[in-house]
Amino acid sequence: MIQTELSIFASKRRLAALLLALSVLQWAGGGANADEATPLRPIDTTSPRATLHGFVKAMSEGYTNGIGVLQSYQDSPRLYFSQEELAVMRDSFNMVDDAERTLDLSELPQATVRETSRGLAIQLKEILDRMSIPPSELIPDAQTMSSAEFKRWTLPDSEIRIARVEKGPRAGEYLFSPETVRRIPEFYQKIKDMPYKPGASAGWYDFASYSPSGVALVLRRVVPTRWVLEMAEGSRPVFLDQPLWRWFGILLVLSAGLAVVSLCFRLSSRWARKKTTTAGRWAHLLQPLSLVIVMPVVTSIFAEVLRVSGVVYQIMSLSLWGLFFLALTWAVWVAGGAVAESIIAHERLRTGSIDSQLIRIALRLVTIVLAIAILVTGADRLGLPAYSVLAGLGIGGLAVALAAQETLANLLGSLIIMFEKPFVIGHWVKVNNIEGNVEDVGFRSTRIRTFYDSVVTIPSSKIVGSTVDNLGLRKFRRVKTVLNLTYDTSAEKMESFVEGVKRIIATHPETRKDKIEVVFNNFGPSSLDILVYFFLKVPDWSAELNQQQGIFIDILRLADAIGVRFAFPTQTLHIVTDETH
């Protein structure tokens, strides 16, 4: 019966129609498994015999059932498949999916494994359809393998090997080895011109690769499948193993994707110019997000609609997925900066304050961790060993650390300053012989504006290792001076003047009342010295100067009222003459 059906569909047109219909019906509707009692039963993989027979049986039954349904559809006047046909076709594709699980795909790039495994399974079926398979009793079963020294079996006169999986979620199962899976396309190229055995699925891979099955899938609810089947006749001219209609589709999809990304980049730049700084950062997020969204869509169209195959699919798919992970890393980086600026704006923090810098560096560290995680995950999906990537990052990080020890020391110094907060933006500080107001605390250095209006940049590691005198944290500003009165000042005037100065300071609204010292404390070389010592309650240096000036003017008025005079340095020169001459 199967042989009869194969002869009916010996022509390329009928075989192309079969494969197109199989692809369309894979998505068209649901159906029951052929074995209703055990719909989830997998192929037995407990031995090389079970695995090989299970694979061949599943692929053959899936192909044969599809032929029967297609024969019924082609012989009827109906434009669309019936529900019963859809159910059978669904079972056929389930069988193919089950057969794919007998392949050890652990070494294939995860980004392309779904589409690649389908083509590999069909190619392997075509290879086995041209080879002589030994009788069942010559293929080792589970009992034979339990006592075998090597847990693998090779198909005679070939390099097709079924081996036991030693680790991972499928450990203990016998699958077509990773080496065999990797070399299936090579084996297929060597054997594809050999004649088929009776009952083979003739031409399955050839037409599955070149027919417009994915297009039929997309249009199945709009255009009847039989109409799309006619396109298979013109799908044969190929370039780089892809039919010409597929190249046209590739160019169309890439052009559409590029147009969408370009539009998003332009909109992002335009919105960023019109928005505030914080909103502008969020607007820039549209650029990487456009790539994050477009790349998977384009890849899916290549795999499921255009059904790009072979090396062209591998290169395009891996390139697009690589761009996706890079764009996702970019998006996380931009989002981290936008979140930091949003928090700063919401809390109404000064843009250059230490709290703002701390928020920025905390979010930046989080984005660095996320970026590394994304890159490692992406490398794993693209087929690069994740552990090697991590090791490479570790070695590279060590090399960078050795080459940039001073930079890392400054970064750690900035972190210490941000966490301990020995000063904040605007504080008057003195570091070694540098004195001025803190203007900015960055990731590498701190900038201080001196009282000469120059800006001194000090590496953060130097500040952490130095003594920092924070004059800006003073609650009170000390005033200490000496008033020099002339030696002709009487004791009564001295006492009146001292008490008057005390009264001026004590009654001033901005002075500290419990720390006032005004005393006659020294007979100087040219003056009687009065020590004046008190504290002002003012917020900054400018206010200190203004309040100090008011007190000193009141002291001048007091001196004028009492009649005391301030002395200035004088010297009396005595000349001794010799009277004997």
Contacts in CASP RR format, 6 or more apart in sequence:
PFRMAT RR
TARGET T0000
AUTHOR 0000-0000-0000
METHOD contacts of the structure
MODEL  1
MIQTELSIFASKRRLAALLLALSVLQWAGGGANADEATPLRPIDTTSPRA
TLHGFVKAMSEGYTNGIGVLQSYQDSPRLYFSQEELAVMRDSFNMVDDAE
RTLDLSELPQATVRETSRGLAIQLKEILDRMSIPPSELIPDAQTMSSAEF
KRWTLPDSEIRIARVEKGPRAGEYLFSPETVRRIPEFYQKIKDMPYKPGA
SAGWYDFASYSPSGVALVLRRVVPTRWVLEMAEGSRPVFLDQPLWRWFGI
LLVLSAGLAVVSLCFRLSSRWARKKTTTAGRWAHLLQPLSLVIVMPVVTS
IFAEVLRVSGVVYQIMSLSLWGLFFLALTWAVWVAGGAVAESIIAHERLR
TGSIDSQLIRIALRLVTIVLAIAILVTGADRLGLPAYSVLAGLGIGGLAV
ALAAQETLANLLGSLIIMFEKPFVIGHWVKVNNIEGNVEDVGFRSTRIRT
FYDSVVTIPSSKIVGSTVDNLGLRKFRRVKTVLNLTYDTSAEKMESFVEG
VKRIIATHPETRKDKIEVVFNNFGPSSLDILVYFFLKVPDWSAELNQQQG
IFIDILRLADAIGVRFAFPTQTLHIVTDETH
2 64 0 8 1.000
2 199 0 8 1.000
3 198 0 8 1.000
3 199 0 8 1.000
5 64 0 8 1.000
5 67 0 8 1.000
5 68 0 8 1.000
5 71 0 8 1.000
6 67 0 8 1.000
6 199 0 8 1.000
6 200 0 8 1.000
6 202 0 8 1.000
8 14 0 8 1.000
8 71 0 8 1.000
9 15 0 8 1.000
9 18 0 8 1.000
9 67 0 8 1.000
9 70 0 8 1.000
9 71 0 8 1.000
10 202 0 8 1.000
12 207 0 8 1.000
12 232 0 8 1.000
13 229 0 8 1.000
13 232 0 8 1.000
13 233 0 8 1.000
14 70 0 8 1.000
14 74 0 8 1.000
15 202 0 8 1.000
15 203 0 8 1.000
15 204 0 8 1.000
15 207 0 8 1.000
16 207 0 8 1.000
16 211 0 8 1.000
16 229 0 8 1.000
16 232 0 8 1.000
16 233 0 8 1.000
16 235 0 8 1.000
17 70 0 8 1.000
17 74 0 8 1.000
17 226 0 8 1.000
17 229 0 8 1.000
17 232 0 8 1.000
18 66 0 8 1.000
18 67 0 8 1.000
18 70 0 8 1.000
18 207 0 8 1.000
19 204 0 8 1.000
19 207 0 8 1.000
19 208 0 8 1.000
19 211 0 8 1.000
19 213 0 8 1.000
20 211 0 8 1.000
20 212 0 8 1.000
20 213 0 8 1.000
20 216 0 8 1.000
20 225 0 8 1.000
20 228 0 8 1.000
20 229 0 8 1.000
20 232 0 8 1.000
21 66 0 8 1.000
21 69 0 8 1.000
21 70 0 8 1.000
21 73 0 8 1.000
21 81 0 8 1.000
21 89 0 8 1.000
21 216 0 8 1.000
21 225 0 8 1.000
21 229 0 8 1.000
22 66 0 8 1.000
22 70 0 8 1.000
22 89 0 8 1.000
22 92 0 8 1.000
22 93 0 8 1.000
22 213 0 8 1.000
23 208 0 8 1.000
23 213 0 8 1.000
23 214 0 8 1.000
23 216 0 8 1.000
23 217 0 8 1.000
23 307 0 8 1.000
24 213 0 8 1.000
24 214 0 8 1.000
24 216 0 8 1.000
24 217 0 8 1.000
24 220 0 8 1.000
24 225 0 8 1.000
24 228 0 8 1.000
25 69 0 8 1.000
25 81 0 8 1.000
25 85 0 8 1.000
25 86 0 8 1.000
25 89 0 8 1.000
25 90 0 8 1.000
25 92 0 8 1.000
25 93 0 8 1.000
26 89 0 8 1.000
26 90 0 8 1.000
26 93 0 8 1.000
26 217 0 8 1.000
27 217 0 8 1.000
27 220 0 8 1.000
28 81 0 8 1.000
28 86 0 8 1.000
28 89 0 8 1.000
28 220 0 8 1.000
29 86 0 8 1.000
29 87 0 8 1.000
29 90 0 8 1.000
30 86 0 8 1.000
30 87 0 8 1.000
30 90 0 8 1.000
31 86 0 8 1.000
31 87 0 8 1.000
31 88 0 8 1.000
31 90 0 8 1.000
31 91 0 8 1.000
32 39 0 8 1.000
32 87 0 8 1.000
32 91 0 8 1.000
33 39 0 8 1.000
33 40 0 8 1.000
33 91 0 8 1.000
33 94 0 8 1.000
34 61 0 8 1.000
34 91 0 8 1.000
34 95 0 8 1.000
35 41 0 8 1.000
42 98 0 8 1.000
42 101 0 8 1.000
43 50 0 8 1.000
43 51 0 8 1.000
43 54 0 8 1.000
43 55 0 8 1.000
43 58 0 8 1.000
43 98 0 8 1.000
43 99 0 8 1.000
43 101 0 8 1.000
43 102 0 8 1.000
44 50 0 8 1.000
44 51 0 8 1.000
44 54 0 8 1.000
45 51 0 8 1.000
45 102 0 8 1.000
45 173 0 8 1.000
45 174 0 8 1.000
45 175 0 8 1.000
46 142 0 8 1.000
46 173 0 8 1.000
46 174 0 8 1.000
47 140 0 8 1.000
47 141 0 8 1.000
47 142 0 8 1.000
47 144 0 8 1.000
47 145 0 8 1.000
47 174 0 8 1.000
48 139 0 8 1.000
48 140 0 8 1.000
48 145 0 8 1.000
48 152 0 8 1.000
48 153 0 8 1.000
48 162 0 8 1.000
48 174 0 8 1.000
49 136 0 8 1.000
49 139 0 8 1.000
49 140 0 8 1.000
49 141 0 8 1.000
50 141 0 8 1.000
50 142 0 8 1.000
50 174 0 8 1.000
51 102 0 8 1.000
51 162 0 8 1.000
51 173 0 8 1.000
51 174 0 8 1.000
51 175 0 8 1.000
51 176 0 8 1.000
52 133 0 8 1.000
52 139 0 8 1.000
52 155 0 8 1.000
52 162 0 8 1.000
53 136 0 8 1.000
53 139 0 8 1.000
54 99 0 8 1.000
54 102 0 8 1.000
55 99 0 8 1.000
55 102 0 8 1.000
55 121 0 8 1.000
55 124 0 8 1.000
55 125 0 8 1.000
55 128 0 8 1.000
55 176 0 8 1.000
56 125 0 8 1.000
56 128 0 8 1.000
56 133 0 8 1.000
58 95 0 8 1.000
58 96 0 8 1.000
58 98 0 8 1.000
58 99 0 8 1.000
59 95 0 8 1.000
59 96 0 8 1.000
59 99 0 8 1.000
59 121 0 8 1.000
59 122 0 8 1.000
59 125 0 8 1.000
59 201 0 8 1.000
60 125 0 8 1.000
60 199 0 8 1.000
60 201 0 8 1.000
61 92 0 8 1.000
61 95 0 8 1.000
62 91 0 8 1.000
62 92 0 8 1.000
62 93 0 8 1.000
62 95 0 8 1.000
62 96 0 8 1.000
63 92 0 8 1.000
63 125 0 8 1.000
63 201 0 8 1.000
63 204 0 8 1.000
65 88 0 8 1.000
65 89 0 8 1.000
65 91 0 8 1.000
65 92 0 8 1.000
65 95 0 8 1.000
66 88 0 8 1.000
66 89 0 8 1.000
66 92 0 8 1.000
69 81 0 8 1.000
69 85 0 8 1.000
69 88 0 8 1.000
69 89 0 8 1.000
69 92 0 8 1.000
72 85 0 8 1.000
73 81 0 8 1.000
73 85 0 8 1.000
73 225 0 8 1.000
73 226 0 8 1.000
74 226 0 8 1.000
79 224 0 8 1.000
79 225 0 8 1.000
79 226 0 8 1.000
80 224 0 8 1.000
80 225 0 8 1.000
81 89 0 8 1.000
81 225 0 8 1.000
96 118 0 8 1.000
96 121 0 8 1.000
99 121 0 8 1.000
99 125 0 8 1.000
100 117 0 8 1.000
100 118 0 8 1.000
100 120 0 8 1.000
100 121 0 8 1.000
102 175 0 8 1.000
102 176 0 8 1.000
103 117 0 8 1.000
103 120 0 8 1.000
103 121 0 8 1.000
103 124 0 8 1.000
103 175 0 8 1.000
103 176 0 8 1.000
103 181 0 8 1.000
104 163 0 8 1.000
104 165 0 8 1.000
104 170 0 8 1.000
104 175 0 8 1.000
104 176 0 8 1.000
104 177 0 8 1.000
104 178 0 8 1.000
104 181 0 8 1.000
105 113 0 8 1.000
105 116 0 8 1.000
105 117 0 8 1.000
105 178 0 8 1.000
105 181 0 8 1.000
106 165 0 8 1.000
106 178 0 8 1.000
107 178 0 8 1.000
107 181 0 8 1.000
107 182 0 8 1.000
108 116 0 8 1.000
108 117 0 8 1.000
108 181 0 8 1.000
108 182 0 8 1.000
108 383 0 8 1.000
109 318 0 8 1.000
109 381 0 8 1.000
109 382 0 8 1.000
109 383 0 8 1.000
110 380 0 8 1.000
110 381 0 8 1.000
110 382 0 8 1.000
110 383 0 8 1.000
111 299 0 8 1.000
111 317 0 8 1.000
111 318 0 8 1.000
111 321 0 8 1.000
111 322 0 8 1.000
111 378 0 8 1.000
111 381 0 8 1.000
111 382 0 8 1.000
111 383 0 8 1.000
112 303 0 8 1.000
112 313 0 8 1.000
112 314 0 8 1.000
112 317 0 8 1.000
112 318 0 8 1.000
112 321 0 8 1.000
114 303 0 8 1.000
115 303 0 8 1.000
115 304 0 8 1.000
115 307 0 8 1.000
115 313 0 8 1.000
115 317 0 8 1.000
116 313 0 8 1.000
116 314 0 8 1.000
119 205 0 8 1.000
119 208 0 8 1.000
119 209 0 8 1.000
119 309 0 8 1.000
120 181 0 8 1.000
120 184 0 8 1.000
120 185 0 8 1.000
122 204 0 8 1.000
122 205 0 8 1.000
122 208 0 8 1.000
123 184 0 8 1.000
123 185 0 8 1.000
123 187 0 8 1.000
123 188 0 8 1.000
123 205 0 8 1.000
124 160 0 8 1.000
124 176 0 8 1.000
124 184 0 8 1.000
125 201 0 8 1.000
125 204 0 8 1.000
125 205 0 8 1.000
126 188 0 8 1.000
126 191 0 8 1.000
126 192 0 8 1.000
126 200 0 8 1.000
126 201 0 8 1.000
126 203 0 8 1.000
126 204 0 8 1.000
126 205 0 8 1.000
127 160 0 8 1.000
127 184 0 8 1.000
127 187 0 8 1.000
127 188 0 8 1.000
127 191 0 8 1.000
129 196 0 8 1.000
129 197 0 8 1.000
129 199 0 8 1.000
129 200 0 8 1.000
129 201 0 8 1.000
129 202 0 8 1.000
130 191 0 8 1.000
130 194 0 8 1.000
130 195 0 8 1.000
130 196 0 8 1.000
130 197 0 8 1.000
130 200 0 8 1.000
131 155 0 8 1.000
131 157 0 8 1.000
131 158 0 8 1.000
131 191 0 8 1.000
131 197 0 8 1.000
132 156 0 8 1.000
132 157 0 8 1.000
132 197 0 8 1.000
133 155 0 8 1.000
134 155 0 8 1.000
134 156 0 8 1.000
139 153 0 8 1.000
140 148 0 8 1.000
140 153 0 8 1.000
145 151 0 8 1.000
145 153 0 8 1.000
145 164 0 8 1.000
145 174 0 8 1.000
151 163 0 8 1.000
151 164 0 8 1.000
151 166 0 8 1.000
151 174 0 8 1.000
152 161 0 8 1.000
152 162 0 8 1.000
152 163 0 8 1.000
152 164 0 8 1.000
152 177 0 8 1.000
153 161 0 8 1.000
153 162 0 8 1.000
153 163 0 8 1.000
153 174 0 8 1.000
154 160 0 8 1.000
154 161 0 8 1.000
154 162 0 8 1.000
155 161 0 8 1.000
155 162 0 8 1.000
158 187 0 8 1.000
159 179 0 8 1.000
159 180 0 8 1.000
159 183 0 8 1.000
159 187 0 8 1.000
160 176 0 8 1.000
160 180 0 8 1.000
160 187 0 8 1.000
161 176 0 8 1.000
161 177 0 8 1.000
161 179 0 8 1.000
161 180 0 8 1.000
162 174 0 8 1.000
162 175 0 8 1.000
162 176 0 8 1.000
162 177 0 8 1.000
162 180 0 8 1.000
163 174 0 8 1.000
163 175 0 8 1.000
163 177 0 8 1.000
164 172 0 8 1.000
164 173 0 8 1.000
164 174 0 8 1.000
165 171 0 8 1.000
165 172 0 8 1.000
165 173 0 8 1.000
165 174 0 8 1.000
165 175 0 8 1.000
166 172 0 8 1.000
185 310 0 8 1.000
188 205 0 8 1.000
196 202 0 8 1.000
207 232 0 8 1.000
208 307 0 8 1.000
209 241 0 8 1.000
209 307 0 8 1.000
209 309 0 8 1.000
209 310 0 8 1.000
210 235 0 8 1.000
210 236 0 8 1.000
210 238 0 8 1.000
210 243 0 8 1.000
211 231 0 8 1.000
211 232 0 8 1.000
211 235 0 8 1.000
212 228 0 8 1.000
212 231 0 8 1.000
212 232 0 8 1.000
212 235 0 8 1.000
212 245 0 8 1.000
213 307 0 8 1.000
214 304 0 8 1.000
214 305 0 8 1.000
214 306 0 8 1.000
214 307 0 8 1.000
215 228 0 8 1.000
215 231 0 8 1.000
215 305 0 8 1.000
215 306 0 8 1.000
216 223 0 8 1.000
216 225 0 8 1.000
216 228 0 8 1.000
216 229 0 8 1.000
217 304 0 8 1.000
217 305 0 8 1.000
218 305 0 8 1.000
219 228 0 8 1.000
231 245 0 8 1.000
234 243 0 8 1.000
234 245 0 8 1.000
235 243 0 8 1.000
235 245 0 8 1.000
235 246 0 8 1.000
236 243 0 8 1.000
237 243 0 8 1.000
237 244 0 8 1.000
238 244 0 8 1.000
239 247 0 8 1.000
240 311 0 8 1.000
240 312 0 8 1.000
241 309 0 8 1.000
241 310 0 8 1.000
241 311 0 8 1.000
241 312 0 8 1.000
242 250 0 8 1.000
242 308 0 8 1.000
242 309 0 8 1.000
242 312 0 8 1.000
246 306 0 8 1.000
246 307 0 8 1.000
246 308 0 8 1.000
249 306 0 8 1.000
250 302 0 8 1.000
250 306 0 8 1.000
250 308 0 8 1.000
250 316 0 8 1.000
253 298 0 8 1.000
253 301 0 8 1.000
253 302 0 8 1.000
253 306 0 8 1.000
254 298 0 8 1.000
257 294 0 8 1.000
257 297 0 8 1.000
257 298 0 8 1.000
260 290 0 8 1.000
260 294 0 8 1.000
261 290 0 8 1.000
261 291 0 8 1.000
261 294 0 8 1.000
264 286 0 8 1.000
264 287 0 8 1.000
264 289 0 8 1.000
264 290 0 8 1.000
265 286 0 8 1.000
265 287 0 8 1.000
265 290 0 8 1.000
267 286 0 8 1.000
268 283 0 8 1.000
268 284 0 8 1.000
268 285 0 8 1.000
268 286 0 8 1.000
268 287 0 8 1.000
271 279 0 8 1.000
271 280 0 8 1.000
271 283 0 8 1.000
271 286 0 8 1.000
272 280 0 8 1.000
272 281 0 8 1.000
272 283 0 8 1.000
272 284 0 8 1.000
275 282 0 8 1.000
275 283 0 8 1.000
277 341 0 8 1.000
278 338 0 8 1.000
278 341 0 8 1.000
278 342 0 8 1.000
278 344 0 8 1.000
278 345 0 8 1.000
281 334 0 8 1.000
281 337 0 8 1.000
281 338 0 8 1.000
281 341 0 8 1.000
282 338 0 8 1.000
282 342 0 8 1.000
284 334 0 8 1.000
284 338 0 8 1.000
285 331 0 8 1.000
285 334 0 8 1.000
285 335 0 8 1.000
285 338 0 8 1.000
287 330 0 8 1.000
287 334 0 8 1.000
288 327 0 8 1.000
288 328 0 8 1.000
288 330 0 8 1.000
288 331 0 8 1.000
288 334 0 8 1.000
289 327 0 8 1.000
289 331 0 8 1.000
291 323 0 8 1.000
291 324 0 8 1.000
291 327 0 8 1.000
291 330 0 8 1.000
292 324 0 8 1.000
292 327 0 8 1.000
292 328 0 8 1.000
292 331 0 8 1.000
295 320 0 8 1.000
295 321 0 8 1.000
295 322 0 8 1.000
295 323 0 8 1.000
295 324 0 8 1.000
295 327 0 8 1.000
296 324 0 8 1.000
298 320 0 8 1.000
299 316 0 8 1.000
299 317 0 8 1.000
299 320 0 8 1.000
299 321 0 8 1.000
299 324 0 8 1.000
302 308 0 8 1.000
302 313 0 8 1.000
302 316 0 8 1.000
302 317 0 8 1.000
302 320 0 8 1.000
303 313 0 8 1.000
303 317 0 8 1.000
308 316 0 8 1.000
308 317 0 8 1.000
318 382 0 8 1.000
321 378 0 8 1.000
321 381 0 8 1.000
321 382 0 8 1.000
322 378 0 8 1.000
322 382 0 8 1.000
325 374 0 8 1.000
325 375 0 8 1.000
325 377 0 8 1.000
325 378 0 8 1.000
325 381 0 8 1.000
325 382 0 8 1.000
328 374 0 8 1.000
329 371 0 8 1.000
329 374 0 8 1.000
329 375 0 8 1.000
332 367 0 8 1.000
332 370 0 8 1.000
332 371 0 8 1.000
332 374 0 8 1.000
333 367 0 8 1.000
333 371 0 8 1.000
335 367 0 8 1.000
336 363 0 8 1.000
336 364 0 8 1.000
336 366 0 8 1.000
336 367 0 8 1.000
337 360 0 8 1.000
337 363 0 8 1.000
337 364 0 8 1.000
337 367 0 8 1.000
339 363 0 8 1.000
340 359 0 8 1.000
340 360 0 8 1.000
340 362 0 8 1.000
340 363 0 8 1.000
340 364 0 8 1.000
343 359 0 8 1.000
343 363 0 8 1.000
344 351 0 8 1.000
344 356 0 8 1.000
344 359 0 8 1.000
344 360 0 8 1.000
347 355 0 8 1.000
349 355 0 8 1.000
349 356 0 8 1.000
349 359 0 8 1.000
350 356 0 8 1.000
350 425 0 8 1.000
352 425 0 8 1.000
352 440 0 8 1.000
352 441 0 8 1.000
353 424 0 8 1.000
353 425 0 8 1.000
354 417 0 8 1.000
354 418 0 8 1.000
354 421 0 8 1.000
354 424 0 8 1.000
354 425 0 8 1.000
354 441 0 8 1.000
357 414 0 8 1.000
357 418 0 8 1.000
357 441 0 8 1.000
357 442 0 8 1.000
357 443 0 8 1.000
358 418 0 8 1.000
358 419 0 8 1.000
361 414 0 8 1.000
361 415 0 8 1.000
361 418 0 8 1.000
361 443 0 8 1.000
372 393 0 8 1.000
375 389 0 8 1.000
376 386 0 8 1.000
376 389 0 8 1.000
376 390 0 8 1.000
376 393 0 8 1.000
377 386 0 8 1.000
378 384 0 8 1.000
379 385 0 8 1.000
379 386 0 8 1.000
379 389 0 8 1.000
380 386 0 8 1.000
380 389 0 8 1.000
401 408 0 8 1.000
406 459 0 8 1.000
406 461 0 8 1.000
407 444 0 8 1.000
409 461 0 8 1.000
410 443 0 8 1.000
410 444 0 8 1.000
410 445 0 8 1.000
410 459 0 8 1.000
410 460 0 8 1.000
410 461 0 8 1.000
411 443 0 8 1.000
411 444 0 8 1.000
411 460 0 8 1.000
412 460 0 8 1.000
412 461 0 8 1.000
413 460 0 8 1.000
413 461 0 8 1.000
413 463 0 8 1.000
413 464 0 8 1.000
414 441 0 8 1.000
414 442 0 8 1.000
414 443 0 8 1.000
414 444 0 8 1.000
414 445 0 8 1.000
414 446 0 8 1.000
414 460 0 8 1.000
416 460 0 8 1.000
416 464 0 8 1.000
417 423 0 8 1.000
417 441 0 8 1.000
417 446 0 8 1.000
417 460 0 8 1.000
417 463 0 8 1.000
417 464 0 8 1.000
418 441 0 8 1.000
422 468 0 8 1.000
422 470 0 8 1.000
423 429 0 8 1.000
423 438 0 8 1.000
423 468 0 8 1.000
423 470 0 8 1.000
423 472 0 8 1.000
423 473 0 8 1.000
424 438 0 8 1.000
425 438 0 8 1.000
425 439 0 8 1.000
425 440 0 8 1.000
425 441 0 8 1.000
426 437 0 8 1.000
426 438 0 8 1.000
426 439 0 8 1.000
426 472 0 8 1.000
427 437 0 8 1.000
427 438 0 8 1.000
427 470 0 8 1.000
427 471 0 8 1.000
427 472 0 8 1.000
427 473 0 8 1.000
428 435 0 8 1.000
428 436 0 8 1.000
428 437 0 8 1.000
428 470 0 8 1.000
428 471 0 8 1.000
428 472 0 8 1.000
428 540 0 8 1.000
428 541 0 8 1.000
429 435 0 8 1.000
429 436 0 8 1.000
429 437 0 8 1.000
429 438 0 8 1.000
429 448 0 8 1.000
429 468 0 8 1.000
429 469 0 8 1.000
429 470 0 8 1.000
429 471 0 8 1.000
429 472 0 8 1.000
430 436 0 8 1.000
430 468 0 8 1.000
430 469 0 8 1.000
430 471 0 8 1.000
431 448 0 8 1.000
431 458 0 8 1.000
431 462 0 8 1.000
431 463 0 8 1.000
431 466 0 8 1.000
431 467 0 8 1.000
431 468 0 8 1.000
431 469 0 8 1.000
432 466 0 8 1.000
432 467 0 8 1.000
434 448 0 8 1.000
434 450 0 8 1.000
434 456 0 8 1.000
434 458 0 8 1.000
435 448 0 8 1.000
435 450 0 8 1.000
435 451 0 8 1.000
436 448 0 8 1.000
436 449 0 8 1.000
436 450 0 8 1.000
436 451 0 8 1.000
437 448 0 8 1.000
437 449 0 8 1.000
438 446 0 8 1.000
438 447 0 8 1.000
438 448 0 8 1.000
439 447 0 8 1.000
439 448 0 8 1.000
439 449 0 8 1.000
439 455 0 8 1.000
440 446 0 8 1.000
440 447 0 8 1.000
441 447 0 8 1.000
441 460 0 8 1.000
442 460 0 8 1.000
444 459 0 8 1.000
444 460 0 8 1.000
445 457 0 8 1.000
445 458 0 8 1.000
445 459 0 8 1.000
445 460 0 8 1.000
446 457 0 8 1.000
446 458 0 8 1.000
446 460 0 8 1.000
446 463 0 8 1.000
447 455 0 8 1.000
447 456 0 8 1.000
447 457 0 8 1.000
447 458 0 8 1.000
448 455 0 8 1.000
448 456 0 8 1.000
448 458 0 8 1.000
449 455 0 8 1.000
449 456 0 8 1.000
450 456 0 8 1.000
472 540 0 8 1.000
475 537 0 8 1.000
476 512 0 8 1.000
476 515 0 8 1.000
476 535 0 8 1.000
476 536 0 8 1.000
476 537 0 8 1.000
477 535 0 8 1.000
477 536 0 8 1.000
477 537 0 8 1.000
477 538 0 8 1.000
477 541 0 8 1.000
477 544 0 8 1.000
478 533 0 8 1.000
478 534 0 8 1.000
478 535 0 8 1.000
479 532 0 8 1.000
479 533 0 8 1.000
479 534 0 8 1.000
479 535 0 8 1.000
479 536 0 8 1.000
479 544 0 8 1.000
479 548 0 8 1.000
479 551 0 8 1.000
480 531 0 8 1.000
480 532 0 8 1.000
480 533 0 8 1.000
481 532 0 8 1.000
482 522 0 8 1.000
482 529 0 8 1.000
482 530 0 8 1.000
482 531 0 8 1.000
482 532 0 8 1.000
483 501 0 8 1.000
483 529 0 8 1.000
483 530 0 8 1.000
483 532 0 8 1.000
483 555 0 8 1.000
483 566 0 8 1.000
484 524 0 8 1.000
484 526 0 8 1.000
484 527 0 8 1.000
484 528 0 8 1.000
484 529 0 8 1.000
484 530 0 8 1.000
484 566 0 8 1.000
484 567 0 8 1.000
484 568 0 8 1.000
485 494 0 8 1.000
485 497 0 8 1.000
485 527 0 8 1.000
485 528 0 8 1.000
485 529 0 8 1.000
485 530 0 8 1.000
485 564 0 8 1.000
485 565 0 8 1.000
485 566 0 8 1.000
485 567 0 8 1.000
486 527 0 8 1.000
486 528 0 8 1.000
486 564 0 8 1.000
486 565 0 8 1.000
486 566 0 8 1.000
486 567 0 8 1.000
487 526 0 8 1.000
487 527 0 8 1.000
487 528 0 8 1.000
487 567 0 8 1.000
488 565 0 8 1.000
489 497 0 8 1.000
489 528 0 8 1.000
489 564 0 8 1.000
489 565 0 8 1.000
493 562 0 8 1.000
493 563 0 8 1.000
493 564 0 8 1.000
494 520 0 8 1.000
494 528 0 8 1.000
494 530 0 8 1.000
494 564 0 8 1.000
496 562 0 8 1.000
497 530 0 8 1.000
497 558 0 8 1.000
497 559 0 8 1.000
497 562 0 8 1.000
497 564 0 8 1.000
498 518 0 8 1.000
498 519 0 8 1.000
498 520 0 8 1.000
498 530 0 8 1.000
500 558 0 8 1.000
501 518 0 8 1.000
501 530 0 8 1.000
501 532 0 8 1.000
501 555 0 8 1.000
501 558 0 8 1.000
502 516 0 8 1.000
502 518 0 8 1.000
504 551 0 8 1.000
504 554 0 8 1.000
504 555 0 8 1.000
504 558 0 8 1.000
505 511 0 8 1.000
505 516 0 8 1.000
505 518 0 8 1.000
505 532 0 8 1.000
505 534 0 8 1.000
505 551 0 8 1.000
506 513 0 8 1.000
506 516 0 8 1.000
508 547 0 8 1.000
508 551 0 8 1.000
510 536 0 8 1.000
510 537 0 8 1.000
510 538 0 8 1.000
510 547 0 8 1.000
511 534 0 8 1.000
511 535 0 8 1.000
511 536 0 8 1.000
511 537 0 8 1.000
511 551 0 8 1.000
512 534 0 8 1.000
512 535 0 8 1.000
512 536 0 8 1.000
512 537 0 8 1.000
515 533 0 8 1.000
515 534 0 8 1.000
515 535 0 8 1.000
516 533 0 8 1.000
516 534 0 8 1.000
517 531 0 8 1.000
517 532 0 8 1.000
517 533 0 8 1.000
517 534 0 8 1.000
518 530 0 8 1.000
518 531 0 8 1.000
518 532 0 8 1.000
518 533 0 8 1.000
518 534 0 8 1.000
519 530 0 8 1.000
519 531 0 8 1.000
520 528 0 8 1.000
520 529 0 8 1.000
520 530 0 8 1.000
521 529 0 8 1.000
521 530 0 8 1.000
521 531 0 8 1.000
522 528 0 8 1.000
522 529 0 8 1.000
522 531 0 8 1.000
523 529 0 8 1.000
525 569 0 8 1.000
526 567 0 8 1.000
526 568 0 8 1.000
526 569 0 8 1.000
526 570 0 8 1.000
526 571 0 8 1.000
527 566 0 8 1.000
527 567 0 8 1.000
527 568 0 8 1.000
528 567 0 8 1.000
532 555 0 8 1.000
536 544 0 8 1.000
536 547 0 8 1.000
536 548 0 8 1.000
538 544 0 8 1.000
538 547 0 8 1.000
559 565 0 8 1.000
559 566 0 8 1.000
END
